[in-house]
Amino acid sequence: MPSKRKVIALILNILKYAFLIAGAIFTVLPFVWMIASSLKTPAEIVQVPPAIFPKAAQWSNYKVAWNAAPFAKYLLNTVIVTVCTTIGVLITTVLSAFAFSRLEFPGKKLIFSLFLATLMIPGEMLIITNYITIMKLQWIDTYQAMIVPWISSVFYIYLLTQFFMQVPNELYLAAKVDKCSDLKFMLRIMVPMNKQAIITIAILNIISSWNAFLWPLLVTNSDGMRVLSHGLIRFQTEAGASYELIMAASCILVMPIIIVYLFLRKYIIEGVTRSGLKG
C-alpha cells in the first residue's frame, strides 16, 4: 500500500513538473523567437516553412536599427520619464498609504472608498479628459505631460495601505509616547518594515513606464520628445515592414527592463507572497 502511494505521488510530481516546464517553454518561446528573428535576413524572415534560428547571425541588424531612428534621444527621454514617474509614485503612494493606515481625519473611509471606486473606471476613459487638461496647461510636447499624470496610482496606494495596516498599532502608539513625529515614524519604522512591497511597486511602475506607448504618443509632437517604444514605428512604411529590424529594435527596448527584472525579481516574489508579520 505505501509503495502504491509513492508511485501515485511520483506520477503526480512528474505531471506537475511537466506542466510547469511546458508553461515555461511557452513563456520563453516568444522571446527566443524575437531574438532569433532580429538576427535573420529579410529572406529568412518570410521563409516558408519558418526556421527558428538564422543560418548566419546578422548582428548588423542592431546597428541598422539603432541608426534608423534617434534611439539615443529616445532612450534618454524614456529614462527621464521612468525615473521621475517612479519617484513621484513612491512619494505619493507612501504618504497616502501612511495617512489611510495610521492617521485619523474626517471622511477618511469615504475618501478611501472613492479612491477604490476609481479602480473600476477603465484607463482609456480618462485619456480625453487628461489630454484636455494637458492642452489647457500648455504642456503638449513637454516632459511634464508624460510625467505628471502618472505620479500617483490608486492601485499602488491600496496595495501599500494593506501592508502598512499589518504593522502593529502598538508600535505607532509607543512612538507617539516617545514624542516621535509621524514623518519620522513613517521613514524609520513603516518604510523599512515594508521595503519589499515598496520595491515591488517601484519595479512594476518602472516596467509600465518603460513600455508606455499611447499616452506619450498623444502628448508629444516633435521627434526629440519621443520615447523608445515609438522607435518601432520607424520600420513601418507604405512598402511594408522590415520585421528583422523591428525585432532588433524590440530587443533594444525590452532587454534593459528584463535585466532589471532578473536582478530584482526576488523583491517582487517577497512583496507578493508576504502576507503578515511574524513574531
C-alpha positions as CSV (number, residue, x, y, z in Angstrom):
1,M,0.0,0.0,0.0
2,P,2.7,2.5,0.9
3,S,4.5,1.7,-2.4
4,K,1.3,2.4,-4.4
5,R,1.0,5.8,-2.7
6,K,4.6,6.5,-3.6
7,V,4.0,5.6,-7.2
8,I,0.9,7.9,-7.3
9,A,2.9,10.7,-5.7
10,L,5.7,10.2,-8.2
11,I,3.3,10.3,-11.1
12,L,1.7,13.5,-9.8
13,N,5.1,15.1,-9.3
14,I,6.1,14.2,-12.9
15,L,2.8,15.6,-14.2
16,K,3.3,18.8,-12.1
17,Y,6.8,19.4,-13.3
18,A,5.9,18.5,-16.9
19,F,3.1,21.2,-16.8
20,L,5.5,23.7,-15.3
21,I,8.2,23.0,-17.9
22,A,5.6,23.3,-20.7
23,G,4.4,26.6,-19.3
24,A,8.0,27.9,-19.0
25,I,8.6,26.9,-22.7
26,F,5.5,28.7,-23.9
27,T,6.6,31.8,-21.9
28,V,10.2,31.9,-23.1
29,L,9.5,30.9,-26.7
30,P,8.3,34.4,-27.9
31,F,11.5,36.0,-26.5
32,V,13.6,33.3,-28.2
33,W,11.7,33.9,-31.5
34,M,12.2,37.7,-31.1
35,I,16.0,37.4,-30.6
36,A,16.4,34.8,-33.3
37,S,14.3,36.9,-35.8
38,S,16.4,40.0,-35.0
39,L,19.5,38.1,-36.4
40,K,17.8,36.9,-39.6
41,T,18.0,38.3,-43.1
42,P,14.8,39.7,-44.8
43,A,14.6,36.5,-46.8
44,E,14.7,34.3,-43.7
45,I,12.0,36.3,-42.0
46,V,9.5,35.4,-44.7
47,Q,10.8,31.9,-45.3
48,V,8.2,29.1,-45.5
49,P,8.3,26.9,-43.5
50,P,9.9,29.3,-41.0
51,A,13.2,28.5,-39.3
52,I,13.7,29.3,-35.7
53,F,17.4,30.2,-35.9
54,P,19.2,32.0,-38.7
55,K,21.9,30.4,-40.8
56,A,24.2,33.2,-40.1
57,A,23.6,35.8,-37.3
58,Q,23.1,39.2,-38.8
59,W,24.4,41.4,-35.9
60,S,24.4,44.3,-38.3
61,N,20.6,44.5,-37.9
62,Y,21.1,46.1,-34.5
63,K,23.4,48.8,-35.9
64,V,21.0,49.5,-38.7
65,A,18.0,49.6,-36.3
66,W,19.9,51.9,-33.9
67,N,20.8,54.3,-36.7
68,A,17.4,54.3,-38.3
69,A,16.0,56.5,-35.5
70,P,17.5,58.7,-32.8
71,F,17.4,55.9,-30.3
72,A,19.9,57.7,-28.0
73,K,17.5,60.5,-27.6
74,Y,14.6,58.1,-27.2
75,L,16.5,56.3,-24.5
76,L,17.3,59.5,-22.6
77,N,13.6,60.5,-22.7
78,T,12.5,57.1,-21.6
79,V,14.9,57.1,-18.7
80,I,13.9,60.6,-17.6
81,V,10.2,59.8,-17.7
82,T,10.6,56.4,-16.0
83,V,12.8,57.7,-13.1
84,C,10.6,60.8,-12.5
85,T,7.3,58.9,-12.6
86,T,8.7,56.2,-10.3
87,I,10.0,58.7,-7.7
88,G,6.6,60.5,-7.9
89,V,4.7,57.3,-7.5
90,L,6.7,56.2,-4.5
91,I,6.3,59.6,-2.7
92,T,2.6,59.8,-3.2
93,T,2.0,56.2,-2.5
94,V,4.0,56.1,0.7
95,L,2.4,59.3,2.1
96,S,-1.1,58.3,1.1
97,A,-0.8,54.7,2.4
98,F,0.5,56.1,5.8
99,A,-2.3,58.5,6.0
100,F,-5.0,55.9,5.3
101,S,-3.5,53.3,7.6
102,R,-2.5,55.4,10.6
103,L,-3.9,58.9,10.7
104,E,-7.4,59.8,11.7
105,F,-9.2,62.6,9.8
106,P,-12.8,63.4,8.9
107,G,-14.0,61.5,5.8
108,K,-11.1,59.0,5.7
109,K,-13.2,56.0,5.0
110,L,-15.3,57.9,2.4
111,I,-12.2,59.2,0.6
112,F,-10.6,55.8,0.6
113,S,-13.8,54.2,-0.8
114,L,-13.9,56.8,-3.6
115,F,-10.3,56.0,-4.4
116,L,-11.1,52.4,-4.7
117,A,-14.2,53.2,-6.8
118,T,-11.9,54.8,-9.4
119,L,-10.3,51.4,-10.0
120,M,-13.5,50.4,-11.8
121,I,-13.1,53.1,-14.4
122,P,-11.1,51.9,-17.5
123,G,-8.0,54.0,-18.0
124,E,-9.0,54.6,-21.6
125,M,-12.0,56.7,-20.4
126,L,-9.6,59.2,-18.8
127,I,-7.4,59.8,-21.8
128,I,-9.6,62.5,-23.3
129,T,-10.1,64.5,-20.0
130,N,-6.3,64.2,-19.2
131,Y,-5.4,65.3,-22.7
132,I,-7.7,68.4,-22.5
133,T,-6.1,69.2,-19.1
134,I,-2.6,69.0,-20.6
135,M,-3.7,71.2,-23.5
136,K,-5.1,73.9,-21.2
137,L,-1.9,73.8,-19.2
138,Q,0.1,74.2,-22.5
139,W,2.2,71.1,-21.6
140,I,2.0,69.4,-25.0
141,D,5.4,68.2,-26.2
142,T,7.0,68.5,-22.7
143,Y,8.2,66.2,-20.1
144,Q,5.5,67.4,-17.7
145,A,2.8,66.0,-19.9
146,M,4.4,62.5,-19.8
147,I,5.2,62.6,-16.1
148,V,2.7,64.5,-14.0
149,P,-0.5,62.5,-14.9
150,W,1.3,59.3,-13.8
151,I,2.9,60.2,-10.4
152,S,0.1,58.6,-8.4
153,S,-1.7,55.3,-8.6
154,V,-4.8,54.3,-6.7
155,F,-3.9,50.6,-7.0
156,Y,-0.4,51.1,-5.5
157,I,-1.9,53.2,-2.7
158,Y,-4.4,50.5,-1.9
159,L,-1.7,47.8,-2.1
160,L,0.7,49.6,0.2
161,T,-2.1,50.6,2.6
162,Q,-2.8,46.9,3.2
163,F,0.8,46.3,4.1
164,F,1.0,49.3,6.4
165,M,-2.1,48.1,8.2
166,Q,-0.3,44.9,9.1
167,V,2.2,46.8,11.2
168,P,1.0,46.5,14.9
169,N,-0.6,49.7,16.0
170,E,1.3,49.4,19.3
171,L,4.4,50.4,17.6
172,Y,2.8,53.7,16.5
173,L,1.4,54.4,19.9
174,A,4.7,53.7,21.6
175,A,6.4,56.0,19.1
176,K,3.9,58.8,19.9
177,V,4.6,58.3,23.6
178,D,8.3,58.9,22.9
179,K,7.2,62.1,21.0
180,C,8.2,60.7,17.6
181,S,6.7,62.6,14.8
182,D,4.5,60.9,12.2
183,L,7.1,61.6,9.4
184,K,9.9,60.1,11.5
185,F,7.8,57.1,12.4
186,M,6.9,56.5,8.7
187,L,10.5,56.8,7.5
188,R,12.2,54.8,10.3
189,I,9.6,52.2,11.0
190,M,6.9,51.8,8.3
191,V,9.1,52.1,5.3
192,P,11.9,49.7,6.4
193,M,9.4,47.1,7.6
194,N,7.6,47.2,4.2
195,K,10.6,47.7,1.9
196,Q,9.7,44.6,-0.2
197,A,6.3,45.9,-1.0
198,I,7.7,49.4,-1.8
199,I,10.4,47.9,-4.1
200,T,7.8,45.8,-5.8
201,I,5.7,48.9,-6.5
202,A,8.8,50.6,-7.9
203,I,9.6,47.7,-10.2
204,L,6.1,47.4,-11.5
205,N,5.9,51.1,-12.2
206,I,9.3,51.1,-13.9
207,I,8.1,48.3,-16.3
208,S,4.8,50.1,-17.1
209,S,6.5,53.5,-17.6
210,W,9.3,52.0,-19.8
211,N,6.7,50.3,-22.0
212,A,4.3,53.2,-22.2
213,F,3.3,53.9,-25.8
214,L,-0.2,55.5,-26.3
215,W,0.0,58.4,-23.8
216,P,3.5,59.6,-24.8
217,L,2.4,59.4,-28.5
218,L,-0.6,61.6,-27.8
219,V,1.1,64.4,-25.9
220,T,4.3,64.7,-28.0
221,N,4.7,66.1,-31.4
222,S,8.4,66.6,-32.0
223,D,10.8,63.7,-32.7
224,G,13.0,64.9,-29.9
225,M,10.4,64.1,-27.2
226,R,9.5,60.6,-28.3
227,V,10.3,57.5,-26.2
228,L,11.8,54.1,-27.1
229,S,8.5,52.4,-27.9
230,H,7.9,55.0,-30.6
231,G,11.1,54.0,-32.4
232,L,9.3,50.8,-33.7
233,I,7.1,52.9,-35.9
234,R,10.1,53.9,-38.0
235,F,10.2,50.5,-39.6
236,Q,6.6,50.6,-40.8
237,T,6.4,52.0,-44.4
238,E,4.0,52.0,-47.2
239,A,6.1,49.3,-48.9
240,G,5.8,47.1,-45.9
241,A,7.6,46.4,-42.6
242,S,11.2,45.4,-42.0
243,Y,10.5,42.7,-39.5
244,E,14.1,41.9,-38.7
245,L,14.7,45.5,-37.8
246,I,11.5,45.7,-35.8
247,M,12.7,42.6,-33.8
248,A,16.2,44.1,-33.3
249,A,14.6,47.4,-32.1
250,S,12.3,45.4,-29.8
251,C,15.3,43.7,-28.3
252,I,16.8,47.1,-27.6
253,L,13.6,48.1,-26.0
254,V,13.0,45.2,-23.7
255,M,16.4,44.0,-22.8
256,P,17.1,46.7,-20.2
257,I,13.9,46.0,-18.4
258,I,14.5,42.2,-18.5
259,I,17.9,42.8,-16.9
260,V,16.3,44.9,-14.2
261,Y,13.7,42.3,-13.5
262,L,16.2,39.5,-13.3
263,F,18.3,41.3,-10.7
264,L,15.3,42.4,-8.6
265,R,12.8,39.6,-9.1
266,K,13.2,38.3,-5.6
267,Y,11.7,41.5,-4.2
268,I,8.6,41.0,-6.4
269,I,8.2,37.5,-5.0
270,E,8.7,38.6,-1.4
271,G,6.4,41.5,-1.8
272,V,3.6,39.4,-3.4
273,T,3.9,36.4,-1.1
274,R,4.4,38.3,2.2
275,S,1.0,38.2,3.9
276,G,1.7,39.1,7.5
277,L,4.3,39.9,10.2
278,K,5.9,37.1,12.2
279,G,7.0,37.2,15.8
